Amino acid sequence: MSEEQTQQLLYQMQTLEGYFSDLSKREASIASIIREATSAIQSLKIIDNKADTETLVPLGLGTFVKTKTIPNEKLILNIGAGIAVEKDKDSAINFLELRLKEMQVALQETSNQKQQIAASLEQGKQQMEQLMAASSGKK
């Protein structure tokens, strides 16, 4: 293999490493969204629509305020792209459960892509080792 081909293999491996790093970050973001969605669904299921339920509402930076939920009150749900809509509790739970399923599929796809990239990186590493062995054998 020529030096040009060796350089090309090295560049390809660096590109794959960058892509693997991006996939790892995406995987962590999706996992975080899954945890948030699961927590939101569990919290909504606990809220009783028939009675005032005391709850903590996050204001940011670890600051919370105690409040009571109003029976049969609509929820405001961010549906993406900066758009929020009013939904009843059951509709909100259904929406979040659908979103959760989408995120689980995305997590699986990302994980599969990472495995493929890892296999390609391993193959490139083996090729590089063979080149180095062949190069040192010629000297």
Sine and cosine of phi, psi and omega as CSV:
sin_phi,cos_phi,sin_psi,cos_psi,sin_omega,cos_omega
0.00,0.00,0.69,-0.72,-0.05,-1.00
-0.98,0.21,0.19,-0.98,0.01,-1.00
-0.91,0.42,-0.56,0.83,0.04,-1.00
-0.89,0.45,-0.67,0.74,0.02,-1.00
-0.92,0.39,-0.59,0.81,0.05,-1.00
-0.90,0.44,-0.70,0.72,0.03,-1.00
-0.89,0.46,-0.64,0.77,0.01,-1.00
-0.90,0.43,-0.66,0.75,0.03,-1.00
-0.90,0.44,-0.66,0.75,0.02,-1.00
-0.89,0.45,-0.68,0.73,0.03,-1.00
-0.89,0.46,-0.68,0.74,0.00,-1.00
-0.88,0.47,-0.66,0.76,0.01,-1.00
-0.92,0.40,-0.63,0.78,0.04,-1.00
-0.90,0.43,-0.63,0.77,0.04,-1.00
-0.90,0.44,-0.69,0.72,0.02,-1.00
-0.90,0.43,-0.62,0.78,0.03,-1.00
-0.89,0.46,-0.65,0.76,0.05,-1.00
-0.90,0.43,-0.67,0.74,0.02,-1.00
-0.90,0.43,-0.65,0.76,0.04,-1.00
-0.88,0.48,-0.66,0.75,0.03,-1.00
-0.89,0.45,-0.68,0.73,0.04,-1.00
-0.88,0.48,-0.68,0.73,0.02,-1.00
-0.90,0.44,-0.60,0.80,0.03,-1.00
-0.90,0.44,-0.66,0.75,0.03,-1.00
-0.91,0.41,-0.68,0.73,0.02,-1.00
-0.88,0.47,-0.66,0.75,0.01,-1.00
-0.88,0.48,-0.68,0.74,0.02,-1.00
-0.91,0.42,-0.64,0.77,0.02,-1.00
-0.90,0.43,-0.69,0.72,0.00,-1.00
-0.91,0.42,-0.66,0.75,0.03,-1.00
-0.88,0.48,-0.62,0.79,0.04,-1.00
-0.91,0.42,-0.68,0.74,0.03,-1.00
-0.89,0.45,-0.64,0.77,0.02,-1.00
-0.89,0.46,-0.69,0.73,0.03,-1.00
-0.88,0.47,-0.68,0.73,0.01,-1.00
-0.89,0.45,-0.71,0.70,-0.02,-1.00
-0.90,0.44,-0.68,0.73,0.02,-1.00
-0.88,0.47,-0.69,0.72,0.02,-1.00
-0.90,0.44,-0.67,0.74,0.00,-1.00
-0.90,0.43,-0.68,0.74,0.01,-1.00
-0.89,0.46,-0.72,0.70,0.00,-1.00
-0.88,0.47,-0.66,0.75,0.01,-1.00
-0.90,0.43,-0.68,0.73,0.01,-1.00
-0.90,0.43,-0.59,0.80,0.00,-1.00
-0.92,0.38,-0.45,0.90,0.00,-1.00
-0.97,0.23,-0.55,0.83,-0.05,-1.00
-0.89,0.47,0.78,-0.63,0.01,-1.00
-1.00,-0.08,0.85,-0.53,-0.03,-1.00
-0.96,0.28,-0.18,0.98,-0.10,-1.00
-0.99,-0.13,-0.27,0.96,-0.05,-1.00
-0.66,-0.75,0.37,-0.93,0.10,-1.00
-0.90,0.44,0.78,-0.62,0.03,-1.00
-0.88,-0.48,0.80,-0.60,0.03,-1.00
-0.98,0.17,0.68,-0.74,-0.02,-1.00
-0.55,-0.84,0.24,-0.97,0.09,-1.00
-0.97,-0.26,0.72,-0.69,0.02,-1.00
-0.92,-0.40,0.83,-0.56,-0.01,-1.00
-0.95,0.30,0.70,-0.72,0.05,-1.00
-0.97,-0.25,-0.28,0.96,-0.01,-1.00
0.84,-0.55,0.43,-0.90,0.00,-1.00
0.78,0.63,0.65,0.76,0.06,-1.00
0.96,0.30,0.32,0.95,0.01,-1.00
-0.97,-0.25,0.74,-0.67,-0.03,-1.00
-0.78,-0.62,0.41,-0.91,0.08,-1.00
-0.80,-0.60,0.67,-0.74,0.07,-1.00
-0.98,0.20,0.65,-0.76,0.02,-1.00
-0.47,-0.88,0.23,-0.97,0.07,-1.00
-0.91,-0.42,0.66,-0.75,0.06,-1.00
-0.98,0.18,0.52,-0.86,0.02,-1.00
-0.99,-0.11,0.77,-0.64,-0.01,-1.00
-0.82,0.58,0.64,-0.77,0.04,-1.00
0.85,0.53,0.38,0.92,0.02,-1.00
-0.99,0.16,0.57,-0.82,0.05,-1.00
-0.97,0.26,0.43,-0.90,0.05,-1.00
-0.96,-0.27,0.45,-0.89,0.11,-0.99
-0.97,-0.24,0.82,-0.57,-0.13,-0.99
-0.83,-0.56,0.82,-0.57,0.07,-1.00
-0.97,0.24,0.86,-0.50,-0.04,-1.00
-0.97,-0.24,0.08,1.00,0.05,-1.00
0.93,-0.38,0.31,-0.95,0.01,-1.00
0.82,0.57,0.52,0.85,0.02,-1.00
0.96,0.29,0.28,0.96,-0.02,-1.00
-0.96,-0.29,0.75,-0.66,0.04,-1.00
-0.84,-0.55,0.61,-0.79,0.00,-1.00
-0.75,-0.66,0.38,-0.92,0.09,-1.00
-1.00,0.05,0.73,-0.69,0.05,-1.00
-0.62,-0.78,0.43,-0.90,0.13,-0.99
-0.98,0.21,0.18,-0.98,-0.11,-0.99
-0.84,0.54,-0.73,0.68,-0.05,-1.00
-0.91,0.43,-0.64,0.76,0.04,-1.00
-0.91,0.42,-0.64,0.77,0.02,-1.00
-0.90,0.44,-0.69,0.73,0.02,-1.00
-0.89,0.46,-0.70,0.71,0.03,-1.00
-0.86,0.51,-0.71,0.71,0.02,-1.00
-0.87,0.50,-0.73,0.69,-0.02,-1.00
-0.91,0.42,-0.61,0.79,0.02,-1.00
-0.92,0.40,-0.62,0.78,0.08,-1.00
-0.90,0.44,-0.69,0.72,0.03,-1.00
-0.88,0.47,-0.65,0.76,0.02,-1.00
-0.87,0.49,-0.70,0.72,0.03,-1.00
-0.88,0.47,-0.67,0.75,0.04,-1.00
-0.87,0.49,-0.66,0.75,-0.01,-1.00
-0.93,0.36,-0.58,0.81,0.05,-1.00
-0.91,0.42,-0.63,0.78,0.06,-1.00
-0.91,0.42,-0.70,0.71,0.01,-1.00
-0.88,0.47,-0.63,0.78,0.03,-1.00
-0.90,0.44,-0.67,0.74,0.02,-1.00
-0.90,0.44,-0.69,0.72,0.02,-1.00
-0.89,0.46,-0.68,0.73,0.02,-1.00
-0.90,0.45,-0.67,0.74,0.03,-1.00
-0.88,0.47,-0.67,0.74,0.04,-1.00
-0.89,0.45,-0.67,0.74,0.02,-1.00
-0.89,0.46,-0.66,0.75,0.03,-1.00
-0.88,0.48,-0.66,0.76,0.02,-1.00
-0.89,0.45,-0.66,0.75,0.02,-1.00
-0.90,0.43,-0.68,0.73,0.01,-1.00
-0.91,0.41,-0.65,0.76,0.02,-1.00
-0.88,0.48,-0.64,0.77,0.03,-1.00
-0.91,0.41,-0.66,0.75,0.03,-1.00
-0.91,0.42,-0.64,0.77,0.04,-1.00
-0.90,0.44,-0.66,0.75,0.01,-1.00
-0.90,0.43,-0.67,0.75,0.04,-1.00
-0.89,0.46,-0.68,0.73,0.05,-1.00
-0.89,0.45,-0.63,0.78,0.03,-1.00
-0.89,0.46,-0.67,0.74,0.02,-1.00
-0.90,0.43,-0.66,0.75,0.04,-1.00
-0.89,0.46,-0.66,0.75,0.01,-1.00
-0.90,0.43,-0.66,0.75,0.04,-1.00
-0.89,0.45,-0.64,0.76,0.03,-1.00
-0.90,0.43,-0.66,0.75,0.03,-1.00
-0.89,0.47,-0.68,0.73,-0.01,-1.00
-0.92,0.40,-0.63,0.78,0.02,-1.00
-0.91,0.41,-0.67,0.74,0.00,-1.00
-0.92,0.39,-0.62,0.79,-0.01,-1.00
-0.92,0.39,-0.67,0.74,0.01,-1.00
-0.96,0.29,-0.42,0.91,0.04,-1.00
-0.96,0.29,-0.44,0.90,0.01,-1.00
-0.98,0.20,-0.36,0.93,-0.07,-1.00
-0.99,0.13,0.00,0.00,0.00,0.00
